[in-house]
Amino acid sequence: MTAVFVNAKMSDDDRRAQLYQGHLFVYSPTKSSHELTKFAQELAQEAFAPHDPQTAQYALPAEKYAEILAVLKPKFIHHPRCKELIRGIVTELGAVAEETYFDVPRLRTMTHGDYFSAGLAYAFHPHRDTWFSAPPSQVNWWMPVYAIQPENTMAFHPRYWTQPVRNSSRDYNYYRWNKESRREAAKQIKTDTRKQPQAEVPMDLEPQIRLVCEPGGIIIFSGACMHSTVPNTSGQTRFSVDFRTVHTDDVVARRGAPNIDSECTGTTLRDFLRASDFVRFAEEIPAAYDEHPPEDGELIFQPEMSTSTIENARSVHSPK
C-alpha cells in the first residue's frame, strides 16, 4: 500500500522514514517554492519571447526549440538564486540546513505529443533514480512551474516498490555518463540515442498514481520509487522544477529505501551541496559508496557554459 500525505505535520526525520517505505508527500506552495517557480516562469518567458512558453512548440521548429532550451536550462540550473531558494524550501518544510544536502535544480520540459521528447526534453520511461546511481537515501522534490493536469503530470507505479524489475542498470556507469553523455543532450531531438537504464521486461503500469498540485506545490518521494513521465496529451508544454536531497546521517549510516534491483556503478553523492553553506561532502563519504576505484570518467560533471550564458545568469535578478 502506498499512502499519500497532504500537508503533513511531522518532523523531517519522521517524513524520511515514511519516504523510505515508499509513501508520497504533497505540500502546498511555500514562500520559497512560489518564488522559485515564479523565477523559472520569468526565465522561460524571456527565452521564448514573443511566444508563450506553454505553446511555443506550435510556432517553432524542434531544432530552434532545442537551441532555446540549451541556453535556458543552464541559466536556471546554475543561477545562485536557485540555491538560496532551495535552502528556503527545505527549511520551510522542516529540514535542518546543516544536515541536508541538495543537488542543483533541474528545469524540465515535456512538450505535447511527440514534437520533442528526447535530450533536453527527455520523456522518462518508468524508472527508479537508484538505477541512475542515486543513493538509497535520496529524496526527490518536484514542482510544476505552470498549472498541470492529469494528462501532463508524472505517474507513480506503486506495485514496483516491492517488486524488482530486470533492468539495464548493470551497464550504467555514472562517471562515464558525466564524461561522455551529458553534453550530448542538446543534440537529441526526436530520439535519444544515449544509453540509459531501463526495464528489460514488460511492465504493468497500472495501478498508477498521478498527483496534481498547483504551481509551486511540492511532491516529495523516494528516489527508489518507480515513476515515469506521463505522455503529454494536454495540448500544452509542461514545465517543472525538481531537485534531490539527502540527509548526512542517513548517508553515513547507509539508511534509506531498500535496493531491490539496481546494479549501476558510481554514486551521485559528490553532486550534493550542504544547504547551509553550499559545500560538498568530504571525499571519504561518497568514496565509501564506490565498490571499485573509479576509472575512466568524471566524478563531478563540469558543464561547458558560454561566457554570454554565465553573464546572463548573473544579470537576472541581480541587485540594482
Helices and strands as residue ranges (DSSP letters): E 4-6, H 12-19, E 24-27, H 31-48, G 56-58, H 62-77, H 80-92, E 100-102, E 106-110, G 119-121, G 129-132, E 139-144, E 154-156, G 158-161, G 168-171, H 174-176, I 177-181, G 182-187, E 209-210, E 218-222, E 227-229, E 238-247, H 248-253, G 269-271, E 273-274, H 284-287, H 307-315
